[in-house]
């Protein structure tokens, strides 16, 4: 049996048996459904092609959150955007990427793309790309799709692109910024834990 003892300022104190647990409590947000949605499923579709096409359409900013990032084509698309003047920033899970397996993340660093590792969580499991959230042409990419060869060719994964729902893209950007504040800047790979 659990009993709520106090609520306030985004915190709830709950007693579960003899254990007292305090946790941040945030309500969900409802946003209007606008724009259009594109989906792709791997391995039958080509989520990587969809993602690189959306990255290629960016004109101002790209913010990335990745759990595993070893895909060179996705890294190449981000580097191309960076070279044409788009501000690109990448957050990645520290545990899954610290060794710099593959050449994707080291390649981003060499090109001057800012990279930071999330270390606060057991798993920074977000797979998100936020493009031009202030509009026009905003896009939010999310889903189960990891930025890897296996995700494209062997796994059953999905990618969902929300086009022209800038309120949704900005909401995800706000969350990206919260994660970035706690992240550790990466200067070179591999890193030692």
C-alpha positions as CSV (number, residue, x, y, z in Angstrom):
1,X,0.0,0.0,0.0
2,X,1.3,3.4,-1.0
3,X,0.1,6.7,0.6
4,X,0.9,10.2,-0.6
5,X,1.9,12.4,2.3
6,X,2.6,15.7,0.6
7,X,2.6,17.3,-2.8
8,X,3.9,20.6,-3.9
9,X,6.6,22.4,-6.0
10,X,6.8,19.4,-8.4
11,X,7.7,16.9,-5.6
12,X,5.6,14.2,-4.1
13,X,6.5,12.3,-0.9
14,X,5.1,8.8,-0.9
15,X,5.3,6.2,1.8
16,X,5.5,2.6,0.5
17,X,5.4,0.2,3.4
18,X,8.3,1.3,5.7
19,X,10.2,3.1,2.9
20,X,9.7,6.8,2.1
21,X,10.4,7.9,-1.5
22,X,10.6,11.5,-2.7
23,X,10.5,12.0,-6.5
24,X,10.1,14.9,-8.9
25,X,6.6,14.8,-10.4
26,X,5.9,16.6,-13.6
27,X,2.7,16.5,-15.6
28,X,2.6,15.7,-19.2
29,X,2.1,18.4,-21.8
30,X,-0.6,18.4,-24.5
31,X,0.3,20.2,-27.7
32,X,-1.8,20.6,-30.9
33,X,-1.4,18.1,-33.7
34,X,-0.1,20.1,-36.6
35,X,2.0,19.5,-39.7
36,X,2.6,16.1,-41.2
37,X,4.2,12.9,-40.0
38,X,6.6,10.5,-41.9
39,X,7.5,7.1,-40.6
40,X,9.9,4.4,-41.6
41,X,10.5,0.9,-40.2
42,X,13.8,-1.0,-40.3
43,X,14.9,-3.2,-41.8
44,X,12.2,-3.1,-44.6
45,X,12.3,0.7,-45.0
46,X,15.3,2.9,-44.9
47,X,15.1,5.1,-41.7
48,X,18.7,6.2,-42.2
49,X,17.8,7.7,-45.7
50,X,14.8,9.5,-44.2
51,X,16.9,10.8,-41.3
52,X,19.8,12.0,-43.6
53,X,17.3,13.7,-45.9
54,X,15.7,15.6,-43.0
55,X,19.1,16.6,-41.7
56,X,20.0,17.8,-45.2
57,X,17.0,20.1,-45.1
58,X,18.1,21.9,-41.9
59,X,18.9,25.6,-42.3
60,X,19.7,26.9,-38.8
61,X,20.1,24.3,-36.0
62,X,20.3,20.6,-35.3
63,X,20.2,19.2,-31.8
64,X,20.8,15.4,-31.4
65,X,20.3,13.0,-28.5
66,X,21.6,9.5,-29.2
67,X,21.8,6.3,-27.2
68,X,24.3,4.5,-29.6
69,X,25.9,6.5,-32.5
70,X,28.2,4.6,-34.9
71,X,26.5,5.4,-38.2
72,X,29.0,7.2,-40.5
73,X,26.3,8.3,-43.1
74,X,24.4,10.1,-40.3
75,X,27.6,11.6,-39.0
76,X,28.5,12.7,-42.6
77,X,25.1,14.3,-42.9
78,X,25.6,16.2,-39.7
79,X,29.1,17.3,-40.7
80,X,27.7,18.5,-44.1
81,X,25.1,20.6,-42.2
82,X,27.8,22.0,-39.9
83,X,30.0,22.9,-42.9
84,X,27.1,24.8,-44.6
85,X,26.6,26.9,-41.4
86,X,24.0,25.0,-39.5
87,X,24.7,24.9,-35.7
88,X,24.9,21.2,-34.8
89,X,25.2,19.9,-31.3
90,X,25.2,16.2,-30.2
91,X,24.4,14.6,-26.9
92,X,25.1,10.9,-26.5
93,X,24.9,8.2,-23.8
94,X,28.3,8.0,-22.1
95,X,28.3,4.3,-21.4
96,X,27.5,3.3,-24.9
97,X,29.8,5.8,-26.7
98,X,32.8,6.6,-24.4
99,X,35.1,4.1,-26.2
100,X,34.4,5.9,-29.5
101,X,33.7,2.5,-31.2
102,X,33.5,3.1,-34.9
103,X,34.5,6.4,-36.5
104,X,31.2,8.4,-36.3
105,X,31.7,10.4,-33.1
106,X,35.5,10.9,-33.5
107,X,34.6,12.2,-37.1
108,X,32.1,14.7,-35.6
109,X,34.7,15.9,-33.1
110,X,37.4,16.3,-35.9
111,X,34.9,18.4,-37.9
112,X,34.3,20.7,-35.0
113,X,30.8,19.5,-34.0
114,X,30.2,19.9,-30.3
115,X,29.7,16.6,-28.5
116,X,28.8,15.9,-24.9
117,X,28.1,12.7,-23.0
118,X,25.2,12.2,-20.6
119,X,26.5,10.7,-17.4
120,X,23.6,11.4,-15.0
121,X,21.4,8.5,-16.0
122,X,21.8,4.7,-16.0
123,X,20.9,5.0,-19.7
124,X,20.4,8.2,-21.7
125,X,18.1,6.3,-24.0
126,X,16.7,9.2,-26.1
127,X,16.9,9.0,-29.9
128,X,16.0,12.5,-30.9
129,X,16.9,15.0,-33.7
130,X,15.5,18.5,-33.4
131,X,15.8,20.6,-36.5
132,X,15.1,24.3,-36.8
133,X,12.6,24.4,-33.9
134,X,11.9,28.1,-34.3
135,X,10.7,27.4,-37.9
136,X,10.1,27.6,-40.7
137,X,10.6,24.0,-41.7
138,X,11.0,22.7,-38.2
139,X,11.2,18.9,-37.7
140,X,11.4,16.5,-34.8
141,X,12.7,13.0,-35.4
142,X,12.2,10.4,-32.7
143,X,11.5,6.7,-32.3
144,X,13.4,3.6,-31.3
145,X,15.9,3.9,-34.1
146,X,19.6,4.0,-32.9
147,X,22.1,5.6,-35.2
148,X,23.8,2.3,-36.1
149,X,24.3,-0.2,-38.9
150,X,22.4,-2.8,-37.0
151,X,19.4,-0.5,-36.5
152,X,19.3,0.0,-40.2
153,X,20.0,-3.6,-41.4
154,X,19.2,-6.1,-38.7
155,X,16.9,-4.7,-36.0
156,X,13.2,-4.0,-35.9
157,X,13.2,-0.3,-35.2
158,X,11.2,2.8,-36.2
159,X,11.6,6.4,-36.9
160,X,8.9,9.1,-36.7
161,X,9.4,12.5,-38.3
162,X,7.0,15.3,-37.1
163,X,7.3,18.0,-39.8
164,X,6.1,21.6,-39.1
165,X,5.0,21.1,-35.5
166,X,7.3,23.7,-34.1
167,X,5.7,23.7,-30.6
168,X,6.5,20.0,-30.3
169,X,10.1,20.6,-31.6
170,X,10.6,23.5,-29.1
171,X,9.3,21.3,-26.3
172,X,11.9,18.6,-27.1
173,X,14.5,21.3,-27.4
174,X,13.7,22.5,-23.9
175,X,14.3,18.9,-22.7
176,X,17.5,18.6,-24.7
177,X,18.8,21.8,-22.9
178,X,18.0,20.3,-19.5
179,X,20.0,17.2,-20.5
180,X,22.9,19.3,-21.9
181,X,23.3,21.2,-18.6
182,X,24.2,17.9,-16.9
183,X,26.3,16.5,-19.7
184,X,30.1,16.3,-19.9
185,X,31.8,18.0,-22.8
186,X,33.9,15.6,-24.9
187,X,37.1,16.8,-26.5
188,X,38.5,13.4,-27.8
189,X,37.7,9.8,-28.1
190,X,38.2,7.2,-26.8
191,X,37.7,8.3,-23.3
192,X,38.6,6.4,-20.2
193,X,35.7,6.0,-17.6
